[in-house]
Amino acid sequence: MLIPEASNSAIKVDTTFSYILGIEVILLMLVTSTMIFFVIKYNRKKKETPENIEGSMFLEIIWTAIPTLLVIGMFYLGWRSFDIIRFVPKEVMTIKVTGRQWSWLFSYENGKQSDTLNVPLGKPVKMLLTSADVLHSFYIPAFRIKEDCVPGLETYLWFTAEELGTYDIFCTEYCGLGHSGMVSKVIVMPEKEFDAWYSAAPAAAKVSGLKILEEKGCLGCHTTDGTKKIGPTFKGLYESRVTVVTNGMERVITADEGYLKRMILKPGVDIVKGYPNIMPPIPVTPEELNAIVEYIKTLK
């Protein structure tokens, strides 16, 4: 396969896929060649005496028995793949996954949060999935796992990562304008390295505004380098003159500290002209809010 088989379920899923695909290719060739043969052999000719062709019990048994066995084989392999994906071992690490427009948030049992999924090599991990807004779908191609994230409902999946490396995470359910940018990474680490990351205390000195923007999913719609996305860029925003729409009326304001805080806490009040009113309020602590504002101030 072109995509790595990096989890315990990948080989079984690929085996099932290859089996079904192989049968489909063989049947396609068989049916097509038989059809062409019949067209050539039994095409209508002038002055040909019709012939009465009797049925064949042997052929009827063959074309009933063989498809039945093939379908039973498909069911067996499919059940093996389903079984390994859905039935979770007793000893697992549990990680909560929250899908939101348009980013992922991973919350660990010790309270640690990250916008990337860090997991240990060779240890089973159970993912509890939900959505903060609309329907999303959590998909890791290299692990051959996919499950919907539904608002108000908790779904699950599990895996054991078997190859070190960094692998893509996608949303495969259309969820709005930023759907194509709702991507993240799963980082598979050696167990000792993961334990060190997992137990490391967060830096107490200064909260990183950039890190908070990443964890809250803000960079799914905004940028820090001046390029345009779904929302306006943060670069050069502070103390700039911004045209906004307030209660249906256009006005020009200065993007001072008060505006930056209002933009985060009440994004629907002053809508930047030319951009859609789709940003939800961002839940932040006063410390996080100040850290974000101070970081945006540095983006000249």
Protein Blocks (a to p, Z undefined) as FASTA:
>chain_A
ZZdcfbfklmmmmmmmmmmmmmmmmmmmmmmmmmmmmmmmmgccehiacddddddfklmm
mmmmmmmmmmmmmmmmmmmmmmmmmmccfbdcdddddddddddddddfkopacfbdcdde
hiacddddddfkbacddddfknopacdddehiacddddddfbgcddddddfbdebjklmm
mccddddddfklmmmmmmpccdfkbccfklmmmmnommmmbcceopacfbdcfehkgopa
cdddeehiacdddddfklmmmmmmmmmlmccehiacfbccddddfklmmmmmmmmmmmZZ
